[in-house]
Amino acid sequence: MSDLPYLPILTVLPLVGALAVMAVPSSRPKQLVKVVALAFTLIELALAIVMCVRFVAGGARFQFIEKYSWIPQFGVSFGFGADGIALVLIGLIAVLMPVVVLASWHDAEPGKRSVKGFFGLLLSLQACTVGVFAATDLFLFYVFFEAMLVPMYFLIGSYGGPRRQYAAVKFFLYSLAGGLIMLVAVIALYVVGKDQGVNSFAFGDLVGLDISPATQNWLFLGFFIAFAIKAPLVPFHTWLPDAGAESPIGPAVLLVGVLDKVGTYGFLRWCLPLFPDASQKFAPLVLVLAVVGIIYGAVLAMGQKDLKRLVAYTSVAHFGFIALGIFAFTSQGGTGAVLYMVNHGLSTGALFLVVGFLIARRGSRLISDYGGVASKAPLVAGAFLLAGLSALALPGTNTFVSEFLVLVGTFTVNRPVAVIATLGIILAALYVLLVYQRTMHGPPNPSLPKMRDISIREAWVIAPVLGLVVALGVYPKPVLDIITPAVNATMADMGVTDPAPTAKGDGK
């Protein structure tokens, strides 16, 4: 155990914050609720930074390990631990949460649920997502996996846009259906382990079980469908555009920037190590779905009239790249995929935040209601441009490095898939630059009101995210040093290695 139980604290602290928010007397100003919520997210961020600094890159695979007995009859425990993959994703949620709270300062409108309820749900969502990434017990992972649906459902259904009820129910039913399929697979896996004398849900005890090929295939599919829905991977993606479009901006940042990563994280943490043979068997199918998602998501993004739906469809394309890197089964592809998870959370989060700035000023999500914004609010336009350049993976921005690693790792094992996926970069340039041109430049829309530029609060919201976009584009090495050993360990669990380089000499 570590000297301080970082991961249990990081999981429980937001729940304490949610209770503190709900305990604020109704007679006190609503501003106090927001200050309390922001304070807890900043404490969480500080603790996460300390944990990241203390993490030893290249040391033990899982660090900050804590284990407390829960249901000993079935080998269930509160098992926590973080490898490099989990650590960077916990860091991502810790960074985004204060930003989301500041961005949501005015989002709990009168006539809907209470301000206390809104910020309490945000903090509860943070606790569940940290728990998902920190859990090393499969049963505990499943509990957090399902629990995080509840706060997100109410955030969409109570505080979202005009079609919020439809979007919330669709999101909940899709995710719940995937979770129930996964539950069957979890129970079946426990039975398989029990037959071999393993009465445990711990990751270390489940890896290496002797599972027949047919059983592996069925168990893999049970986990895969749940994670593919959560990611989302085409064709399981249809809930995302509705949920992303109808969510308030802050929850939308968390939905696309963090919650979706639970799916791709699940592939790496559970599917590949537990079912290595089945993972390799189904990999060609997953690669096809990933490529389809890259092209399909980009094409649909170009045709959107709604700014929030456009950003949601870009995420479908980006998750295609992440799945591509994971199921290429190379260290470059896997490392690029994990880095892509972090970078996608930052770049798409930045896009959603800037879209939120525009909606707050114009009161509309329609692209056609904008035009010439740069002449009225140049800082807003500049933030939109930098976020967009990150989304299209321009060299010097954060996503370029991760996309490059994914394509290099894929090219070494499957050149046709890598070449087709490269078309997604061209399409990304089209949908980003087209929407930027239509909203920021050209003649000002006659109906566009006088538009103020970025406020001090908005500067505190967007500046840290854009700063990380540039920093990780220029110098991603510290994050890569954390990620790479964990990816290599996952590849070792599967028994795969990088293909040997091939070079034709001149015969001398």
Secondary structure, 3 states (H helix, E strand, C coil): CCCCCHHHHHHHHHHHHHHHHHHCCCCCCHHHHHHHHHHHHHHHHHHHHHHHHHCCCCCCCCEEEEEEEEEHHHCEEEEEEECHHHHHHHHHHHHHHHHHHHHCCCCCCCCCCCHHHHHHHHHHHHHHHHHHHHECEHHHHHHHHHHCHHHHHHHHHHHCCCCHHHHHHHHHHHHHHHHHHHHHHHHHHHHHHHHCCCCCCEHHHHCCCCCCHHHHHHHHHHHHHHHHHHCCCCCCCCHHHHHHHHCCHHHHHHHHHHHCHHHHHHHHHHHHHHCHHHHHHHHHHHHHHHHHHHHHHHHHHHCCCEHHHHHHHHHHHHHHHHHHHHCCCCHHHHHHHHHHHHHHHHHHHHHHHHHHHHHHHHCCCEHHHCCCHHHHCHHHHHHHHHHHHHHCCCCCCHHHHHHHHHHHHHHCCCHHHHHHHHHHHHHHHHHHHHHHHHHHCCCCCCCCCCCCCCCHHHHHHHHHHHHHHHHHHHCCHHHHHHHHHHHHHHHHHHCCCCCCCCCCCCCC
